[in-house]
Amino acid sequence: MEMGGEAAAVGGGGAGGGEANGVPPNVTIYINNLNEKIKLEELKKSLNAVFSQFGKILDVLAFKTLKHKGQAWVVFEDVASATEALKKMQNFPFYDKPMKIQYAKTKSDIVAKADGTFVPRERRKRVDEKPEKKQKREHHDPSQIGMGVNAYPGVYGAPQLTQIPIPGGQRVVMPEIIVPNNILFIQNLPHETTPMMLQMLFCQYPGFKEVRMVETKPGIAFVEYGDEAQATTAMNTLQNFKITKENQMLITYAKK
């Protein structure tokens, strides 16, 4: 399947949600003008991180071939999500280059066949649902939440945990109350998360200053905003955001 034709066919046009260049709205968006220096796997993970805020993503496709460099396809579960992503992320500075987004001309299954990753839609849906249900159970498991908050207690601004005895000799682990401030403490990040991936998520909110990661402590990061209110807005919006299907961000204020 030649995809160069698609790139040419959808490369122009406006940012609206209606039909553009004869291409009707569909679940797959085509993105070009991407930074060609970014490694393929990092590019796909970063695209997934940025676009999953608009809805469930079934696939992110990018290719190593010279013809397809600087291009990618993001396949959403529904058209509404694809339309919202197209509108909101048009010209978003992604790795210092504004993204150009259109609806894909060909159906997502054809794109997947060209990539060699085609899975029948019904089967793909069932496969995708299972980890999600598992993740939901894990998220509501108090022991899992405790492990997440207790990842690095009391270091690098992480909240210290306090054990409170209750009748029967058991102890409940409670996080120390942290005073709201302008620095957020992020946990449960995939180990391959890069500062740029986090920056693209958090810089969407007013007052963003910087992302700080601790090289010796993968899975955690700090994000600084101009003031407490700006940090709170970002925390409330991105709390439990899934960078991958297995990793929901846990966000608290950093301990000062």
Backbone bond lengths (Angstrom), bond angles and torsions (degrees), N, CA, C in turn:
res aa  C-N    CA-C-N  psi(-1)  N-CA   C-N-CA  omega(-1)  CA-C   N-CA-C  phi
1 M - - - 1.465 - - 1.517 108.76 -
2 E 1.287 119.01 121.28 1.452 123.16 178.03 1.512 109.29 -82.88
3 M 1.342 117.52 123.39 1.452 120.14 -178.84 1.514 111.60 -103.50
4 G 1.324 117.56 -6.53 1.450 119.92 178.79 1.515 111.15 -61.37
5 G 1.356 116.48 -35.20 1.457 120.83 179.13 1.504 111.39 -62.94
6 E 1.331 115.10 -38.06 1.469 118.48 179.27 1.503 110.42 -65.40
7 A 1.325 116.01 -41.44 1.458 119.38 -179.38 1.510 110.42 -58.84
8 A 1.327 116.16 -42.83 1.460 119.53 -179.71 1.517 111.41 -69.47
9 A 1.336 116.02 -36.59 1.455 119.52 -174.64 1.511 112.69 -71.32
10 V 1.357 117.16 -32.27 1.456 118.43 -175.10 1.518 112.43 -110.33
11 G 1.271 118.12 10.48 1.452 120.92 -174.95 1.499 113.92 -68.75
12 G 1.312 120.38 -22.91 1.453 121.05 -177.14 1.496 111.56 -114.26
13 G 1.324 116.41 -169.06 1.457 120.31 175.90 1.493 112.31 104.59
14 G 1.358 116.37 173.01 1.448 121.87 -175.48 1.506 112.15 -86.36
15 A 1.356 115.10 -175.86 1.452 120.76 -174.69 1.514 112.38 -102.82
16 G 1.291 118.80 6.19 1.464 121.16 -175.24 1.506 112.62 -71.79
17 G 1.347 115.52 170.72 1.453 119.99 -177.61 1.511 112.17 -87.69
18 G 1.353 119.47 -6.00 1.444 121.06 -178.48 1.503 112.03 -85.14
19 E 1.320 115.89 -172.87 1.455 121.39 -178.20 1.522 110.03 -65.53
20 A 1.340 116.33 134.88 1.460 121.44 179.73 1.517 108.55 -131.52
21 N 1.343 116.35 130.81 1.470 121.54 -179.28 1.526 111.09 54.71
22 G 1.339 116.39 34.20 1.457 120.10 179.35 1.507 113.68 75.82
23 V 1.348 118.52 6.85 1.456 121.82 -179.61 1.532 109.26 -99.99
24 P 1.319 118.64 113.88 1.474 120.79 -179.57 1.524 110.94 -74.07
25 P 1.334 117.21 156.98 1.468 120.12 176.16 1.519 111.09 -56.23
26 N 1.318 116.97 137.70 1.461 121.75 176.28 1.515 109.41 -151.28
27 V 1.323 117.30 -178.73 1.465 120.94 -171.42 1.521 113.78 -76.22
28 T 1.319 118.35 -11.94 1.455 121.27 -176.27 1.529 111.04 -110.33
29 I 1.333 115.90 128.95 1.467 119.54 174.26 1.529 109.17 -107.29
30 Y 1.312 114.02 145.07 1.464 122.00 179.03 1.526 107.84 -106.34
31 I 1.330 116.87 129.11 1.462 121.96 -177.45 1.518 109.10 -120.95
32 N 1.334 116.08 131.28 1.460 118.75 172.69 1.527 109.79 -132.02
33 N 1.320 115.75 -175.37 1.467 123.57 -172.80 1.528 111.31 65.08
34 L 1.341 116.23 31.27 1.457 120.71 176.84 1.523 110.44 -83.07
35 N 1.301 116.15 153.21 1.470 121.76 -179.87 1.535 109.74 -66.31
36 E 1.306 116.93 116.23 1.467 121.78 -174.42 1.522 113.38 -75.76
37 K 1.330 117.12 -9.78 1.465 119.94 -178.64 1.526 112.39 -83.19
38 I 1.342 116.88 -12.69 1.458 120.04 -177.45 1.526 110.57 -77.97
39 K 1.320 116.55 133.67 1.458 120.58 179.16 1.528 110.41 -62.30
40 L 1.313 115.79 148.65 1.461 122.11 -171.49 1.531 112.53 -57.32
41 E 1.340 117.01 -48.60 1.465 119.83 -176.92 1.522 111.36 -65.96
42 E 1.322 117.23 -40.27 1.465 120.22 178.23 1.524 110.39 -65.54
43 L 1.329 116.36 -38.86 1.465 120.83 178.70 1.525 110.50 -60.75
44 K 1.331 116.74 -46.92 1.470 120.34 -177.96 1.527 111.40 -65.06
45 K 1.326 117.07 -41.56 1.464 120.21 179.39 1.525 111.11 -66.48
46 S 1.328 116.41 -39.04 1.466 120.15 179.99 1.523 110.72 -67.69
47 L 1.332 116.82 -40.97 1.468 120.05 177.12 1.521 110.60 -62.11
48 N 1.317 116.27 -41.84 1.466 119.92 178.99 1.528 110.33 -62.69
49 A 1.332 116.78 -42.15 1.462 120.88 -179.26 1.518 111.73 -63.51
50 V 1.326 116.71 -41.23 1.461 121.12 -176.65 1.526 112.13 -75.34
51 F 1.330 117.87 -39.37 1.462 120.78 -173.08 1.528 114.39 -90.42
52 S 1.337 118.69 -16.83 1.463 119.15 -177.07 1.521 112.36 -68.84
53 Q 1.334 118.03 -11.18 1.469 120.20 175.65 1.528 111.57 -67.45
54 F 1.334 117.83 -17.37 1.466 120.92 -176.33 1.529 113.46 -95.30
55 G 1.330 117.37 -10.33 1.456 119.67 179.98 1.522 110.73 153.55
56 K 1.316 115.54 177.70 1.461 120.57 -177.78 1.530 110.80 -68.37
57 I 1.310 115.61 129.82 1.468 121.78 178.65 1.525 109.14 -100.92
58 L 1.318 116.17 128.12 1.463 120.81 178.10 1.523 111.77 -87.46
59 D 1.323 116.62 -31.41 1.463 119.39 -177.45 1.515 110.81 -164.89
60 V 1.322 115.66 149.26 1.469 122.92 170.80 1.521 106.21 -125.08
61 L 1.316 116.30 122.40 1.464 121.02 -175.36 1.522 111.15 -118.57
62 A 1.318 115.13 132.83 1.463 121.65 173.02 1.527 106.11 -146.66
63 F 1.330 116.59 158.70 1.458 120.78 -171.44 1.525 111.45 -128.82
64 K 1.324 115.97 148.44 1.463 121.36 -179.11 1.528 112.75 -81.60
65 T 1.328 116.94 -19.97 1.456 119.56 -174.47 1.527 111.55 -63.17
66 L 1.306 116.06 147.94 1.458 122.07 -177.70 1.528 111.30 -57.92
67 K 1.342 115.71 -38.23 1.470 120.83 -178.34 1.523 111.91 -60.75
68 H 1.339 116.85 -30.87 1.466 120.35 -173.36 1.518 113.71 -108.18
69 K 1.323 116.96 11.05 1.460 119.25 178.03 1.529 109.83 -65.32
70 G 1.314 115.51 146.77 1.457 119.85 179.26 1.509 113.40 77.11
71 Q 1.347 117.35 13.22 1.461 122.01 -178.05 1.534 110.27 -132.24
72 A 1.315 115.91 155.02 1.460 120.78 176.01 1.520 109.50 -158.78
73 W 1.331 115.07 162.95 1.468 122.31 177.71 1.521 107.68 -128.11
74 V 1.317 117.21 132.07 1.460 122.10 176.55 1.528 107.56 -116.55
75 V 1.324 116.02 121.50 1.465 121.78 -177.17 1.525 109.45 -103.10
76 F 1.321 117.15 113.99 1.463 122.50 177.89 1.526 110.52 -92.16
77 E 1.312 116.02 167.05 1.459 120.53 178.38 1.531 110.96 -76.91
78 D 1.347 117.31 -28.31 1.460 119.29 -178.19 1.525 110.70 -141.30
79 V 1.322 115.01 160.17 1.461 122.23 -176.35 1.527 111.65 -66.45
80 A 1.333 116.87 -36.52 1.470 120.19 -178.42 1.525 111.24 -59.41
81 S 1.324 116.55 -40.82 1.465 120.68 179.25 1.530 110.65 -65.67
82 A 1.337 116.03 -43.53 1.461 120.12 179.32 1.524 110.73 -62.35
83 T 1.322 116.92 -41.35 1.463 121.37 -179.39 1.523 111.38 -64.96
84 E 1.337 116.27 -43.23 1.463 120.28 179.43 1.530 110.49 -64.09
85 A 1.327 116.63 -41.54 1.464 120.86 179.01 1.525 111.04 -63.36
86 L 1.323 116.44 -42.25 1.465 121.28 179.92 1.528 110.38 -60.84
87 K 1.320 116.55 -44.88 1.466 120.57 -177.46 1.522 112.14 -68.72
88 K 1.345 115.72 -47.02 1.461 119.85 -172.36 1.530 113.11 -77.13
89 M 1.327 117.51 -30.35 1.468 120.07 -172.92 1.526 114.00 -102.65
90 Q 1.330 117.04 2.04 1.466 119.77 176.89 1.529 109.33 -58.87
91 N 1.328 116.21 125.31 1.473 123.90 179.90 1.527 113.65 68.71
92 F 1.341 117.85 15.19 1.462 120.68 175.50 1.525 109.07 -64.66
93 P 1.362 117.45 131.37 1.478 120.12 -178.02 1.520 111.49 -72.17
94 F 1.317 116.24 96.79 1.458 123.29 -175.53 1.523 107.82 -104.73
95 Y 1.331 116.83 111.91 1.461 121.15 -173.20 1.537 110.66 51.85
96 D 1.330 114.70 46.61 1.475 123.18 173.79 1.527 114.49 70.15
97 K 1.333 118.28 13.13 1.463 120.55 175.57 1.530 109.18 -131.48
98 P 1.346 118.17 133.63 1.464 120.08 -179.79 1.527 111.61 -69.66
99 M 1.325 116.73 127.29 1.456 120.82 -179.93 1.532 110.99 -72.92
100 K 1.314 116.49 139.17 1.466 123.00 173.29 1.525 107.34 -109.96
101 I 1.327 116.25 121.25 1.460 120.58 -170.47 1.520 111.67 -124.30
102 Q 1.318 115.87 136.46 1.461 123.20 173.77 1.535 108.38 -139.94
103 Y 1.323 116.33 165.22 1.457 118.61 168.94 1.526 107.97 -69.13
104 A 1.332 116.93 143.60 1.459 120.43 177.91 1.524 109.91 -69.33
105 K 1.324 115.59 142.52 1.462 119.88 -178.39 1.523 110.84 -75.11
106 T 1.341 116.23 -40.49 1.464 119.31 -178.63 1.515 110.11 -95.76
107 K 1.337 115.92 159.09 1.453 119.84 -180.00 1.528 110.22 -67.61
108 S 1.307 115.52 151.01 1.461 120.20 -175.35 1.531 112.61 -60.13
109 D 1.332 118.09 -32.69 1.460 120.44 179.29 1.530 110.82 -63.87
110 I 1.333 116.29 -37.10 1.464 119.65 178.80 1.517 109.93 -66.01
111 V 1.330 116.60 -41.03 1.464 120.82 176.95 1.524 109.19 -61.43
112 A 1.336 116.77 -43.22 1.456 120.59 -179.62 1.529 111.53 -64.42
113 K 1.345 116.83 -38.43 1.470 119.76 177.16 1.520 110.50 -62.63
114 A 1.325 116.24 -40.75 1.463 119.81 -179.84 1.519 110.47 -63.44
115 D 1.337 116.30 -31.72 1.460 121.30 -179.38 1.524 111.86 -84.84
116 G 1.332 116.89 -11.30 1.451 121.38 -178.43 1.516 113.34 79.89
117 T 1.351 117.11 15.83 1.467 120.32 -177.98 1.525 112.14 -115.09
118 F 1.318 117.13 18.89 1.470 120.39 -175.46 1.525 111.56 -63.22
119 V 1.330 115.95 131.35 1.465 123.44 172.12 1.521 106.61 -132.21
120 P 1.347 119.49 131.90 1.460 120.52 178.11 1.526 110.52 -51.19
121 R 1.321 116.21 140.91 1.465 121.36 -170.94 1.536 113.16 -56.04
122 E 1.351 117.72 -44.57 1.461 119.61 -177.76 1.520 111.29 -63.51
123 R 1.323 115.01 -41.00 1.463 119.52 179.64 1.515 110.19 -66.99
124 R 1.329 116.16 -41.26 1.457 120.73 -179.85 1.518 110.63 -61.23
125 K 1.332 116.01 -39.63 1.459 120.45 -178.52 1.525 110.67 -64.85
126 R 1.344 115.96 -43.46 1.463 119.33 -179.29 1.518 110.54 -65.40
127 V 1.332 117.06 -40.56 1.457 120.85 -179.65 1.518 110.40 -63.75
128 D 1.343 116.38 -40.94 1.454 120.71 -178.27 1.523 112.38 -68.76
129 E 1.344 116.73 -31.21 1.452 119.64 -173.95 1.523 111.87 -72.39
130 K 1.324 117.18 -34.10 1.453 119.55 -173.64 1.521 113.33 -61.91
131 P 1.357 119.24 -51.21 1.465 117.82 179.23 1.515 111.95 -61.92
132 E 1.332 116.88 -31.91 1.457 120.28 -177.84 1.525 110.09 -65.90
133 K 1.362 116.21 -42.88 1.456 119.64 178.67 1.521 110.49 -64.52
134 K 1.331 115.40 -38.77 1.454 119.99 177.95 1.521 110.26 -63.08
135 Q 1.340 116.35 -43.33 1.454 121.39 -179.85 1.521 110.31 -61.38
136 K 1.359 116.54 -39.03 1.465 120.74 -178.91 1.524 109.82 -63.78
137 R 1.338 116.40 -41.52 1.455 119.30 178.89 1.511 110.76 -64.89
138 E 1.340 116.69 -40.94 1.455 120.64 179.96 1.519 110.87 -64.68
139 H 1.316 116.15 -38.35 1.454 120.15 -177.16 1.520 111.28 -64.70
140 H 1.344 117.71 -34.41 1.455 121.32 -177.82 1.528 111.73 -90.59
141 D 1.324 118.25 2.10 1.446 122.12 178.57 1.528 108.22 -85.31
142 P 1.353 118.96 112.55 1.465 120.54 -176.88 1.514 113.43 -56.21
143 S 1.341 116.96 -32.86 1.456 118.59 -179.30 1.516 111.24 -66.82
144 Q 1.337 117.08 -34.58 1.462 120.25 178.43 1.514 110.89 -68.77
145 I 1.332 115.69 -41.45 1.459 119.01 179.68 1.517 109.64 -64.06
146 G 1.330 116.64 -40.99 1.459 119.42 178.99 1.502 111.99 -60.83
147 M 1.341 116.74 -40.02 1.463 120.27 179.57 1.514 110.56 -64.63
148 G 1.333 116.53 -37.34 1.463 119.37 -179.44 1.506 111.74 -65.11
149 V 1.343 117.12 -47.66 1.459 120.60 -177.76 1.519 110.55 -68.40
150 N 1.338 116.93 -28.49 1.447 121.50 -175.44 1.525 112.48 -89.70
151 A 1.340 116.79 11.38 1.465 120.13 -173.66 1.522 111.75 -56.13
152 Y 1.323 117.98 -48.32 1.457 121.87 -178.72 1.527 108.52 -139.81
153 P 1.345 118.26 68.68 1.460 120.03 -173.16 1.518 112.36 -64.50
154 G 1.331 115.06 132.22 1.445 120.94 170.10 1.510 115.82 74.34
155 V 1.352 119.42 4.55 1.464 119.81 179.68 1.505 109.94 -118.54
156 Y 1.314 115.48 150.27 1.463 121.77 176.61 1.527 112.35 52.49
157 G 1.341 116.56 33.62 1.457 119.06 177.07 1.518 114.23 85.24
158 A 1.343 118.45 4.02 1.465 120.21 178.17 1.517 108.98 -73.98
159 P 1.351 118.15 146.70 1.460 120.37 -179.09 1.517 111.59 -66.77
160 Q 1.330 116.57 134.94 1.464 121.55 176.24 1.520 108.80 -75.13
161 L 1.350 117.45 144.56 1.450 121.15 179.81 1.528 110.48 -100.24
162 T 1.314 116.47 146.06 1.455 122.43 179.48 1.515 108.63 -121.38
163 Q 1.343 116.85 131.97 1.470 120.49 178.23 1.519 109.37 -92.21
164 I 1.338 116.34 127.60 1.453 122.03 -179.04 1.518 109.11 -113.74
165 P 1.364 117.86 118.98 1.477 119.58 179.57 1.523 110.63 -71.82
166 I 1.335 116.58 145.07 1.463 121.92 175.87 1.521 107.69 -129.37
167 P 1.343 118.17 162.14 1.474 120.16 -179.45 1.515 111.85 -51.90
168 G 1.345 115.82 140.55 1.454 120.49 -179.53 1.512 112.21 100.08
169 G 1.335 116.81 -0.68 1.458 120.62 176.61 1.506 114.98 85.86
170 Q 1.353 118.64 -3.72 1.456 120.65 179.57 1.520 110.46 -79.47
171 R 1.313 115.44 160.65 1.456 120.48 177.82 1.520 109.45 -126.44
172 V 1.300 116.36 136.55 1.455 121.90 177.08 1.514 108.32 -105.38
173 V 1.326 117.29 128.64 1.462 121.35 179.62 1.519 108.87 -85.65
174 M 1.319 115.91 119.92 1.459 121.35 -179.20 1.527 109.48 -118.58
175 P 1.338 118.05 134.81 1.461 119.03 177.65 1.522 110.34 -70.03
176 E 1.316 115.19 142.74 1.460 120.11 175.57 1.520 109.16 -63.83
177 I 1.317 116.58 141.99 1.460 120.18 179.71 1.523 109.26 -70.05
178 I 1.308 115.90 123.55 1.457 121.70 -178.63 1.527 108.71 -104.78
179 V 1.307 116.38 133.22 1.462 120.96 178.84 1.522 108.98 -71.26
180 P 1.351 117.96 128.44 1.466 120.17 177.70 1.525 111.37 -54.49
181 N 1.329 115.45 137.25 1.460 120.79 178.99 1.524 109.28 -152.53
182 N 1.318 117.20 -172.03 1.464 121.45 -171.91 1.523 114.31 -89.12
183 I 1.338 118.06 3.34 1.470 120.72 -179.20 1.528 109.29 -117.08
184 L 1.321 115.87 129.48 1.465 121.67 -179.82 1.522 110.56 -101.44
185 F 1.324 115.60 143.27 1.464 122.55 176.43 1.522 107.26 -107.26
186 I 1.330 116.62 120.10 1.467 122.55 -175.30 1.525 109.34 -107.64
187 Q 1.343 116.90 132.20 1.466 121.81 178.91 1.523 110.79 -127.28
188 N 1.327 113.93 170.79 1.472 123.16 175.86 1.524 112.17 64.69
189 L 1.319 116.16 34.86 1.461 120.66 176.83 1.528 109.36 -84.93
190 P 1.342 117.86 144.94 1.470 119.11 172.24 1.529 109.27 -59.59
191 H 1.304 117.39 144.57 1.463 120.42 -176.74 1.526 113.02 -62.39
192 E 1.333 116.57 -22.04 1.462 119.02 -179.81 1.525 112.75 -86.65
193 T 1.335 117.61 3.87 1.463 120.72 179.81 1.525 110.38 -62.19
194 T 1.319 116.36 136.21 1.462 121.48 178.58 1.524 109.78 -109.98
195 P 1.346 117.58 157.58 1.471 119.76 176.23 1.527 112.21 -55.83
196 M 1.326 117.37 -36.35 1.464 120.45 -178.57 1.532 111.11 -65.10
197 M 1.341 117.06 -38.95 1.459 120.18 178.65 1.530 110.46 -61.47
198 L 1.335 116.74 -44.20 1.459 120.15 178.97 1.520 111.56 -68.77
199 Q 1.317 115.91 -38.98 1.466 119.07 179.98 1.518 111.08 -59.76
200 M 1.338 116.71 -40.53 1.456 119.81 -179.03 1.527 112.08 -66.71
201 L 1.328 116.86 -26.68 1.460 120.02 176.31 1.525 111.90 -78.61
202 F 1.327 115.74 -48.12 1.466 119.78 -171.12 1.524 113.74 -85.06
203 C 1.335 117.82 -20.13 1.472 118.76 -178.65 1.531 112.06 -74.15
204 Q 1.334 117.10 -6.13 1.464 120.09 177.55 1.524 111.74 -72.26
205 Y 1.326 116.99 -12.79 1.466 120.62 -175.29 1.528 110.08 -108.69
206 P 1.337 116.94 139.86 1.465 121.93 -174.87 1.524 112.53 -56.79
207 G 1.341 114.88 144.14 1.453 120.58 175.45 1.511 115.01 89.31
208 F 1.339 117.58 -0.30 1.466 120.16 -178.23 1.526 110.90 -58.73
209 K 1.339 116.15 134.24 1.466 120.73 178.36 1.525 112.60 -113.81
210 E 1.337 116.59 -57.53 1.464 118.14 -178.20 1.520 111.94 -163.71
211 V 1.348 114.05 163.69 1.466 123.13 172.99 1.523 107.62 -111.93
212 R 1.333 115.60 134.47 1.466 119.04 175.83 1.526 108.46 -124.31
213 M 1.321 116.29 126.83 1.459 121.15 176.56 1.518 108.95 -115.68
214 V 1.332 115.87 150.60 1.457 121.48 -179.50 1.521 107.80 -102.61
215 E 1.319 115.68 112.98 1.469 120.41 -172.86 1.522 112.22 -57.50
216 T 1.339 117.10 -35.90 1.467 120.29 -177.12 1.524 112.88 -85.37
217 K 1.340 116.93 -4.59 1.466 120.72 -178.83 1.532 110.06 -127.75
218 P 1.324 118.17 75.56 1.470 119.36 178.73 1.519 110.93 -63.40
219 G 1.338 115.35 148.71 1.454 119.58 178.46 1.504 114.19 99.70
220 I 1.349 117.14 -7.00 1.463 119.29 178.16 1.530 109.80 -131.31
221 A 1.328 115.58 160.33 1.467 120.40 178.27 1.526 108.72 -161.08
222 F 1.319 115.59 165.82 1.455 122.58 175.73 1.518 108.75 -125.29
223 V 1.323 115.89 137.85 1.464 120.98 179.13 1.524 107.89 -125.46
224 E 1.330 115.75 126.57 1.468 120.07 -176.28 1.526 111.13 -107.19
225 Y 1.338 114.95 137.60 1.470 122.48 175.74 1.524 109.83 -119.86
226 G 1.307 116.32 171.16 1.456 121.60 -177.91 1.513 112.80 -66.04
227 D 1.336 117.67 -37.37 1.460 120.22 179.22 1.531 110.16 -150.00
228 E 1.318 114.79 174.68 1.466 121.53 -176.11 1.524 112.60 -62.29
229 A 1.346 117.44 -41.61 1.463 121.03 -177.98 1.523 110.84 -62.48
230 Q 1.326 117.18 -41.45 1.463 120.96 179.66 1.531 110.41 -66.03
231 A 1.329 116.85 -40.84 1.461 120.88 178.12 1.527 110.59 -64.03
232 T 1.329 116.52 -40.13 1.466 121.36 -179.27 1.523 111.16 -64.13
233 T 1.327 116.78 -40.89 1.468 120.75 178.34 1.524 110.70 -59.99
234 A 1.331 116.47 -47.26 1.466 120.67 -179.97 1.529 110.70 -63.93
235 M 1.333 116.98 -41.89 1.463 120.68 -179.03 1.528 111.20 -63.38
236 N 1.321 117.03 -46.03 1.459 120.51 -178.49 1.521 112.30 -64.20
237 T 1.336 116.05 -34.42 1.465 120.05 -177.69 1.523 111.94 -77.53
238 L 1.327 117.26 -39.51 1.466 121.03 -173.39 1.525 113.80 -98.75
239 Q 1.329 117.29 0.72 1.466 119.88 178.21 1.528 110.22 -57.20
240 N 1.327 116.90 129.36 1.476 124.35 -179.11 1.518 113.84 69.07
241 F 1.340 117.24 13.86 1.464 120.17 176.19 1.527 108.94 -61.27
242 K 1.323 116.42 134.68 1.467 121.18 -178.62 1.523 110.55 -91.83
243 I 1.322 115.87 110.27 1.469 119.22 173.52 1.524 108.71 -75.83
244 T 1.317 116.48 -38.14 1.471 121.92 169.07 1.525 106.20 -131.75
245 K 1.321 116.58 174.04 1.461 120.18 -179.60 1.524 111.42 -63.23
246 E 1.337 116.75 -26.10 1.456 120.44 -176.33 1.520 113.18 -96.11
247 N 1.326 118.10 -11.86 1.461 120.54 -172.40 1.523 112.62 -122.14
248 Q 1.341 115.37 107.29 1.460 121.14 172.34 1.527 108.25 -97.78
249 M 1.315 116.96 127.11 1.457 120.35 179.81 1.525 110.45 -65.16
250 L 1.305 116.44 135.29 1.455 122.88 171.95 1.525 106.80 -109.07
251 I 1.315 117.61 122.32 1.460 121.62 -173.98 1.521 110.71 -122.17
252 T 1.328 115.62 129.98 1.467 122.31 173.13 1.524 107.31 -134.41
253 Y 1.314 115.96 172.32 1.465 118.92 169.95 1.519 108.37 -74.28
254 A 1.305 116.90 145.69 1.458 120.85 177.45 1.522 109.69 -74.15
255 K 1.320 116.07 149.60 1.464 121.06 177.59 1.521 108.35 -82.09
256 K 1.320 116.40 125.37 1.477 120.18 -179.53 1.520 110.81 -100.50
